[in-house]
Amino acid sequence: MKKQIAIIAGGDSSEHDVSLRSAAGILSFMDSSKYECYIVEQHGRDMHVNVEGQQYPIDLNDFSFEKEGVRRTFDFAYITIHGTPGENGILQGYFDLIGLPYNTSDVLVEAMTFNKFALNNFLRSFPELHISDSLMVRKGMALPSSEEIVARVGLPCFVKPNAGGSSFGVTKVKTIEEVVPAIEKAMNESDEVMIERLLVGTEITCGCFRRKSGEVVTFPITEVVVKGVEFFDYEAKYEGKSDEITPARIAPETATRVSAMTKFIYEQMGCYGIIRIDYILSGETGHEQINLLEINTTPGMTPASFIPQQVRASEFQIADVLSEIIEGKC
């Protein structure tokens, strides 16, 4: 019999609709000879399955639903929510409680990677990693003055939601007068805001997953070149304001070091499923410093997203990658 797979999308962040597009991508990639897949949309306390235009509510006691008088359960949850509650450990904790296996890392890893400031401070314990200086402010606390912030991280700098994605609420601040408005904008997305020193160089991203055998492998690296925007924001990601070049136009020895670093982080964090790590390369070609930007544990999975691009440039087939992730847990 086919395994029953719930592809869980939506969520409670500004990337709700982007997540639904990722779910449609995953549905198209799945091996239909092995899996019967349903998209489950979540928003707040509402979770429902969409089947042929009909909505069936999920019973959260056992994550089942009833259709035509038959109770249907799942063998595996494929989480593709970008933001809360699928990328910060909340949904993972629920699935741990009811005993349903899922595709991502565990609660601790998800919570840590979702909190950029906590993650950066943890990863600074590894001397191999280079991470930009930053500070964090919380809603309700007394803010440092703009002058103190600029003295710490310089200008330009980035102001971004600390607990959230990088598509919404991010500002590249160029003047001291822009600091406070940028913090206010970021706080519309998160109660915590990270202010980070600017890294200058070539932006790249590298995908990685653990095979059913336990081997950790990386995909070909993608180079990101933005067009007409300041940085890789929503417009660059989803409205064609970037060129995404796979494999990246970097020296082979640099690509080897980036892949090794990505595997090292994956294994040190104890990750599972597909992750994507973003970097900035700075310095002399072939001898660049590799600067870590962030870790994405539920990366976009539309056909045009980075991971499907990287898989197409690799020795793998996307359906086989998804199957290995599922079979590694159930």
VENPE-V650448 format. One record per residue. OMEGA is omega in whole degrees, 0 to 359 (none if undefined). D_FIRST is the distance of its C-alpha to the first C-alpha in Angstrom with 1 decimal. Layout:
# VENPE-V650448
omega & d_first
OMEGA & D_FIRST
OMEGA & D_FIRST
This chain:
# VENPE-V650448
omega & d_first
178 & 0.0
172 & 3.8
180 & 6.5
187 & 9.1
173 & 12.4
175 & 15.8
192 & 18.5
187 & 21.6
180 & 24.8
180 & 28.3
187 & 30.3
178 & 33.9
179 & 35.7
180 & 37.4
180 & 34.4
184 & 32.2
175 & 32.0
179 & 31.7
178 & 28.6
177 & 27.0
175 & 27.8
179 & 26.1
178 & 22.9
176 & 23.1
180 & 23.6
178 & 20.5
180 & 18.4
182 & 19.9
188 & 19.4
176 & 15.6
186 & 13.5
177 & 11.7
183 & 9.7
189 & 8.0
169 & 8.7
191 & 9.4
175 & 13.0
173 & 15.7
177 & 19.3
180 & 21.0
180 & 24.8
170 & 27.1
184 & 30.8
180 & 32.8
181 & 31.3
171 & 29.3
180 & 25.6
176 & 23.7
174 & 20.7
178 & 21.8
176 & 19.9
176 & 21.9
179 & 25.2
178 & 24.5
179 & 24.5
184 & 22.7
176 & 24.1
172 & 22.3
185 & 23.1
175 & 24.4
180 & 24.3
180 & 20.6
178 & 19.7
173 & 17.9
181 & 18.8
178 & 19.2
179 & 18.7
176 & 20.0
181 & 20.4
178 & 16.8
184 & 16.5
179 & 13.8
183 & 13.4
176 & 12.5
188 & 11.4
176 & 14.0
175 & 17.2
185 & 18.7
175 & 22.3
175 & 24.5
177 & 27.5
184 & 30.8
182 & 33.1
2 & 32.9
186 & 30.8
184 & 28.1
183 & 30.4
174 & 32.7
184 & 30.6
180 & 30.5
178 & 26.9
177 & 26.0
177 & 28.0
181 & 26.2
174 & 22.8
182 & 24.3
183 & 25.6
175 & 22.4
178 & 20.4
180 & 18.1
183 & 18.0
192 & 19.4
187 & 20.5
172 & 24.3
185 & 27.0
187 & 27.9
183 & 30.3
181 & 33.5
180 & 32.8
180 & 31.7
182 & 34.8
182 & 37.1
178 & 36.0
180 & 36.2
188 & 39.8
184 & 41.7
178 & 44.9
180 & 43.3
181 & 41.2
181 & 44.2
174 & 46.3
184 & 43.7
177 & 43.3
178 & 47.1
178 & 47.0
184 & 45.8
180 & 48.9
188 & 46.9
177 & 45.8
186 & 48.1
183 & 47.6
177 & 49.9
182 & 52.2
171 & 51.3
183 & 52.2
174 & 50.4
181 & 51.8
176 & 50.4
179 & 50.9
180 & 53.9
176 & 55.4
183 & 58.7
168 & 58.0
177 & 59.9
177 & 62.4
180 & 61.4
179 & 64.0
180 & 62.4
181 & 59.0
177 & 60.4
181 & 62.5
189 & 59.3
178 & 56.9
176 & 59.2
350 & 58.9
174 & 56.8
178 & 54.0
172 & 50.6
187 & 49.9
173 & 46.3
181 & 44.2
180 & 43.4
182 & 40.1
179 & 38.4
180 & 37.6
180 & 40.2
185 & 40.0
173 & 42.0
183 & 45.2
178 & 46.3
168 & 49.9
187 & 51.8
183 & 55.1
181 & 58.2
182 & 61.1
180 & 62.0
182 & 62.1
187 & 58.4
184 & 57.3
176 & 57.3
179 & 55.8
177 & 53.0
179 & 52.3
178 & 52.4
180 & 49.9
181 & 47.5
171 & 47.8
181 & 46.3
186 & 43.0
177 & 43.4
178 & 45.9
183 & 46.5
177 & 47.8
178 & 48.1
195 & 51.1
175 & 50.7
181 & 53.1
172 & 52.5
182 & 51.1
178 & 52.3
181 & 50.7
180 & 47.7
178 & 44.4
176 & 41.3
187 & 37.7
177 & 35.3
188 & 31.5
173 & 29.8
178 & 26.5
179 & 25.4
179 & 23.1
179 & 20.4
184 & 23.3
179 & 25.5
175 & 27.8
181 & 29.2
177 & 29.8
176 & 31.6
173 & 31.5
186 & 34.6
177 & 37.0
172 & 37.9
183 & 41.5
178 & 42.2
182 & 45.4
183 & 46.2
175 & 48.3
175 & 50.7
186 & 49.3
185 & 50.4
186 & 47.0
183 & 43.3
183 & 42.9
180 & 40.8
180 & 42.8
183 & 42.3
194 & 38.6
182 & 37.7
171 & 40.8
182 & 41.5
176 & 44.3
168 & 43.2
181 & 42.6
191 & 39.6
181 & 40.2
0 & 37.6
181 & 38.6
179 & 41.4
180 & 45.0
181 & 45.8
180 & 47.3
181 & 44.8
176 & 46.2
178 & 45.5
179 & 41.9
180 & 41.5
179 & 43.0
179 & 40.9
179 & 37.6
179 & 38.9
180 & 39.9
177 & 36.5
180 & 34.8
180 & 37.5
180 & 36.9
183 & 33.1
179 & 33.6
179 & 36.5
185 & 34.8
184 & 31.6
171 & 29.5
180 & 25.7
181 & 23.8
169 & 25.9
176 & 29.5
181 & 32.5
181 & 36.0
183 & 39.1
166 & 42.4
175 & 45.9
179 & 47.7
177 & 51.5
187 & 54.3
180 & 55.1
181 & 52.6
180 & 50.9
186 & 52.1
166 & 50.7
181 & 50.1
182 & 46.5
181 & 46.5
175 & 43.4
180 & 42.8
178 & 39.5
178 & 35.9
184 & 33.1
169 & 29.9
184 & 28.0
179 & 29.6
184 & 29.4
169 & 26.5
179 & 27.7
181 & 28.1
182 & 31.8
184 & 31.3
186 & 32.5
176 & 29.2
175 & 27.7
183 & 31.2
179 & 31.3
179 & 27.9
180 & 29.1
184 & 32.2
177 & 30.4
186 & 28.7
168 & 25.3
186 & 22.9
179 & 21.9
180 & 18.2
177 & 18.4
179 & 20.5
179 & 18.0
180 & 15.2
179 & 17.7
180 & 18.6
184 & 15.1
177 & 14.3
182 & 17.9
183 & 17.2
none & 13.7
